[in-house]
């Protein structure tokens, strides 16, 4: 397994900000890949996990990565719109280790980061204090 680092290919700026903030809060470095064509090279550096916003282009690149000994073992978590059933099926068949809807990815992001970068470590959830009733 690679070092405690994330590679991410995320086009949606809102999701990119979420990944960046969650990783920063957990002190885990994240490398954002600007061009899909640079994904394989970034994953050859053996990150702990790759977070990918799934597109047909990404699946084509991933097919090549799964055949390359330098990148085939990098865990891949992909996310996409919940209505894109065909792309989700293609992603699973193409070797994406975990396919999540955008909302599932967003809701579980800190736990996903810890799962892959710090196995066995659980996030400590702090209860927010209840406000007094008026």
C-alpha positions in Angstrom: 0.0 0.0 0.0 1.2 3.5 -0.7 2.0 6.3 1.6 -0.7 8.2 3.4 -1.7 10.4 0.4 -4.7 10.7 -1.8 -4.8 11.2 -5.6 -8.1 12.8 -6.8 -9.5 13.6 -10.2 -12.6 15.8 -9.4 -14.0 18.2 -12.0 -16.9 19.5 -9.9 -15.4 22.4 -7.9 -17.8 21.9 -5.0 -16.7 18.3 -4.6 -13.1 19.2 -5.1 -13.4 21.7 -2.2 -15.0 19.0 0.0 -12.2 16.5 -0.7 -9.6 19.2 0.0 -11.3 20.3 3.3 -11.8 16.8 4.6 -8.2 15.8 3.8 -6.8 18.9 5.3 -8.9 18.4 8.5 -7.3 14.9 8.8 -3.8 16.1 7.9 -3.7 13.9 4.8 -2.1 15.3 1.7 -4.2 15.2 -1.5 -2.9 15.7 -5.1 -5.5 16.8 -7.5 -4.9 15.7 -11.1 -6.0 18.4 -13.4 -6.0 16.4 -16.7 -7.4 12.9 -16.8 -4.5 11.9 -19.0 -2.2 12.5 -15.9 -4.1 10.1 -13.7 -2.0 7.0 -14.4 1.3 8.8 -13.7 -0.1 10.2 -10.4 -1.3 6.7 -9.3 2.1 5.1 -10.2 3.4 7.0 -7.1 1.3 4.5 -5.1 -1.1 6.7 -3.1 -3.3 5.2 -0.4 -6.4 5.7 -2.6 -7.6 7.4 -5.7 -10.9 9.4 -5.5 -12.4 9.7 -9.0 -15.4 11.6 -10.3 -16.5 8.9 -12.8 -16.8 9.6 -16.5 -16.5 7.4 -19.6 -13.0 8.9 -20.2 -11.9 8.1 -16.6 -13.1 4.5 -17.1 -11.0 4.2 -20.3 -7.9 5.4 -18.4 -8.7 3.1 -15.5 -8.9 0.1 -17.8 -5.2 0.7 -18.7 -4.3 1.3 -15.1 -5.7 -2.0 -14.0 -3.4 -3.8 -16.5 -0.3 -1.9 -15.3 1.6 -3.5 -12.4 2.5 0.0 -11.1 -1.1 1.2 -10.8 -3.4 -1.9 -10.6 -3.3 -2.2 -6.9 -4.2 1.4 -6.0 -7.7 1.3 -4.4 -10.2 3.4 -6.4 -13.3 5.0 -5.0 -15.5 6.5 -7.7 -18.5 8.7 -7.4 -21.2 9.7 -9.9 -24.8 10.8 -10.2 -27.2 8.3 -8.7 -29.2 8.2 -11.9 -26.2 7.1 -14.0 -26.9 3.4 -13.6 -25.0 2.3 -16.8 -21.8 4.2 -15.9 -22.0 2.7 -12.4 -22.2 -0.8 -13.8 -19.4 -0.1 -16.2 -17.3 1.2 -13.3 -17.8 -1.9 -11.2 -17.0 -4.1 -14.2 -13.9 -2.0 -14.9 -12.3 -2.4 -11.5 -13.5 0.5 -9.5 -13.3 -0.8 -5.9 -16.2 1.2 -4.6 -18.8 3.0 -6.6 -20.8 5.6 -4.7 -23.5 8.2 -5.5 -22.4 11.8 -5.1 -24.3 12.1 -1.9 -22.9 8.8 -0.4 -19.4 10.0 -1.3 -20.0 13.4 0.3 -21.5 11.9 3.5 -18.8 9.4 4.1 -15.8 11.3 2.9 -13.9 11.7 6.2 -14.4 8.0 7.0 -13.3 7.0 3.5 -10.1 9.0 3.9 -9.3 7.3 7.3 -10.2 3.9 6.0 -7.6 4.0 3.3 -4.9 6.2 4.9 -5.1 5.1 8.5 -6.7 1.6 8.7 -8.1 0.9 12.1 -8.4 4.5 13.1 -11.9 5.8 13.7 -13.1 9.3 13.5 -14.0 10.8 16.9 -17.4 12.4 16.5 -18.2 15.3 18.9 -21.7 15.9 19.8 -22.8 19.4 19.4 -24.1 21.0 22.5 -27.8 21.3 22.6 -29.1 24.8 22.7 -31.4 25.7 25.6 -35.1 26.0 24.7 -36.5 29.5 24.7 
